[in-house]
C-alpha cells in the first residue's frame, strides 16, 4: 500500500514542494558545511557533490528512498591525520584515501547481491544498528552544544521556533519548522550584530565550484607515493563505521517512513549509491558522502516522505554551489542557529535509534543483547570523548587511528556473531512492529 506521507506530498502543489525541498537543504547545511570548514575543503564543491551524490543515489535506488547524502563526520579524523592543519597540498592525499574507502561499499554491495540481504543482515541486526544510531546522534550532540555556546540566546530562538511551528503551526508552516527556525534565528542574530557579512560582500555572484588543484587528479605526475599509501591505509578502515552507519540510517528511514527499503529497492542498491557518491565526491576534492540523519529527522517532524522533495533539495544544493556569494552567506550562518536546530535534529536521530530497537522488539531482558548494546555504546561514546578521540595502532612506521564508531561497529558485529542465542531473523520483526 502506498505510504500516506507520499500521498500527502503529492497533493501539496509545486510552491509547497519547493519550500519543503528548501527546508531539507537547510537541514543538511549546518553539518555539511561544517565539515569543509573544519578540514579546509571547498564549501562550493561540498554543496555540488552533495547534490550530485544525492541524485546518483536516488537513480541507483530507483527513486524510492527519501535520503539526502551530505558530508560525513566519520572521516574528520582521517583528514586530520593526513592534513592536520588543512594544508591544501596534503588534502588531495586524504581525499584519495576517502575515495578508496568508498570502494569498500561496492564490495559489501556485491556481497549483499550475491548472498542475499537476509544472510548479510544477520551480521547487522537491530541490536547492533539501533545502538549505533543512538551513538551517532549522541556523538553529534556534542557539536550542537558547542555551537550553542557561541550564543545561547540565538540557539534558544532557533529551538523555540522549531517547537512552536511544529506543535502549533498551521498549514504549510507546520511542515517547515526547521526552515523557519533557521531563517528566524539567523535574522535575529543579524539584528543583534552577531553575523559577519564581510565575506558575503566580497564574494562573487557566479563561480565554478571545483578547482583543479584541489582534486585528486592534481597528484598525477607529482605524487608522493609513500604518503598516498599511508593515506589509503589510514583512512579506508573508517568505511567499516560508515557502512554500519549507512545500514542504520536506511533502517531508520525505513522505520520513519514505514517502508522496508532494505528489501526494496534493496540494500545492495543503497550501498552502491552511497559508495559511488563518496568515491566521486572525494576525487573532486569534496568530503565523503553519507546518508544524512538530519534529513531523517526532518522526515520524522514533517511526516512528508516523498523522495521528490529530497531531489529538489539536491537540485537547490547544486545551484547554490555555483554561487560563491551564497556559499559565503551559508558560511556566515551564526553558530547559535546551527547549534539550536542541530540540537533537535541530533536528538531525533538518537530517538530513532531507540525506536528501531522497540519496533523490532529487541529483547533486552536477554544478557547477550544487553552485552552487545552496552559494548557498542560504551566504546563509541567512550572513545569519541576520550582525550585522543580515537584508538591508535602502530603498524611499522604507520600509525592507524580508529574512531569510536569504527571500533564499536566492529566489536558489536563480532560479539553479536559469536554469542549464542541470536533470535533475530531479518524481515520478521520490521517496519512499525508488524510481522
Secondary structure, 3 states (H helix, E strand, C coil): CCCHHHHHHCCCCHHHHHHHHHHHHHHHHHHHHHHHHHHCCCHHHHHHHHHHHHHHHHHHCCCCCCCCEEECHHHHHHHHHHCCCCCHHHHHHHHHHHHHHHHHHHHHHHHHHHHCHHHHHCCCCHHHHHHHHHHHHHHHHHHHHHHHCCCHHHHHHHHHHHHHHHHHCCHHHHHCHHHHHHHHHHHHHHHCCCCCCHHHHHCCCCCCCCCHHHCHHHHCCCCCHHHHHHHHHHHHCHHHHHHHHHHHHHHHHHHHHCCCCHHHHHHHHHHHHHHHHHHHHHHCCCCCEEECHHHHHHHHHHCCCCHHHHHHHHHHHHHHHCCHHHHHHHHCCCHHHHHHHHHHHHHHHHHHHHHHHHHCCCCCCCHHHHHHHHHHHHHHHHHHCCCCCEEEEEECCEEEEEEHHHHHHHHHHHHHHHCCCCCCCCCCCCHHHCC
